[in-house]
Amino acid sequence: MKSIEDKIVTKYFDKLDRRITGWLGEYGLLILRVCLGIIFLWFGILKFFKGLSPAEELVRNTVYFMDPDIFLPILALWE
């Protein structure tokens, strides 16, 4: 049998859980979109500076149809 304190704590955490879940349901998708946009911008900006992007070597080794020095800024703008 639960004590009164346990019931009060459970009721408090249930109420808090509902508020957090409701807030995340309302704003969660927006927050995820903004965070993903920041990540894309960050990795795109890094491609403008030679040697800073972790994907630069991969692009240089795999892009054969265009000069990588020309393709990297185009890829950065696209991202």
C-alpha positions as CSV (number, residue, x, y, z in Angstrom):
1,M,0.0,0.0,0.0
2,K,1.3,3.4,-0.9
3,S,1.8,6.1,1.7
4,I,0.3,9.5,1.3
5,E,3.7,11.0,0.5
6,D,4.2,8.5,-2.3
7,K,0.8,9.4,-3.7
8,I,1.6,13.1,-3.5
9,V,5.0,12.6,-5.2
10,T,3.5,10.4,-7.9
11,K,0.7,12.9,-8.6
12,Y,3.3,15.7,-8.8
13,F,5.5,13.8,-11.2
14,D,2.5,12.7,-13.3
15,K,1.4,16.4,-13.6
16,L,5.0,17.4,-14.5
17,D,5.3,14.6,-17.0
18,R,2.0,15.7,-18.7
19,R,3.2,19.3,-19.0
20,I,6.6,18.3,-20.4
21,T,5.0,15.9,-22.8
22,G,2.5,18.5,-24.0
23,W,5.2,21.1,-24.5
24,L,7.4,18.7,-26.4
25,G,4.4,17.6,-28.5
26,E,3.8,21.3,-29.4
27,Y,7.4,22.5,-30.0
28,G,9.4,19.3,-30.4
29,L,9.2,19.1,-34.2
30,L,10.1,22.8,-34.5
31,I,13.1,22.4,-32.2
32,L,14.3,19.3,-34.2
33,R,14.0,21.2,-37.5
34,V,16.0,24.2,-36.2
35,C,18.7,22.0,-34.8
36,L,19.0,20.0,-38.0
37,G,19.2,23.3,-39.9
38,I,22.0,24.5,-37.7
39,I,23.9,21.3,-38.3
40,F,23.5,21.6,-42.0
41,L,24.6,25.2,-42.0
42,W,27.6,24.4,-39.8
43,F,28.9,21.7,-42.0
44,G,28.2,23.8,-45.1
45,I,30.1,26.7,-43.8
46,L,33.1,24.5,-42.9
47,K,33.4,23.5,-46.6
48,F,34.2,27.1,-47.5
49,F,37.4,26.9,-45.5
50,K,40.0,24.6,-46.9
51,G,41.0,21.8,-44.5
52,L,38.3,22.4,-41.9
53,S,35.6,20.1,-43.1
54,P,35.8,16.5,-42.1
55,A,34.1,15.6,-45.4
56,E,36.6,17.5,-47.6
57,E,38.9,14.5,-48.2
58,L,35.9,12.2,-48.9
59,V,34.6,14.7,-51.5
60,R,38.1,15.1,-53.1
61,N,38.5,11.4,-53.4
62,T,35.0,10.6,-54.8
63,V,34.1,13.5,-57.0
64,Y,35.5,12.7,-60.4
65,F,33.2,14.7,-62.8
66,M,34.4,18.1,-61.5
67,D,37.4,19.8,-60.0
68,P,37.0,19.4,-56.2
69,D,38.2,23.0,-55.7
70,I,35.2,24.2,-57.7
71,F,32.8,21.5,-56.4
72,L,33.3,22.1,-52.6
73,P,32.0,25.7,-52.6
74,I,29.0,24.6,-54.7
75,L,28.4,21.8,-52.3
76,A,28.7,24.2,-49.4
77,L,26.1,26.5,-50.9
78,W,23.8,23.6,-51.6
79,E,24.0,22.4,-48.0
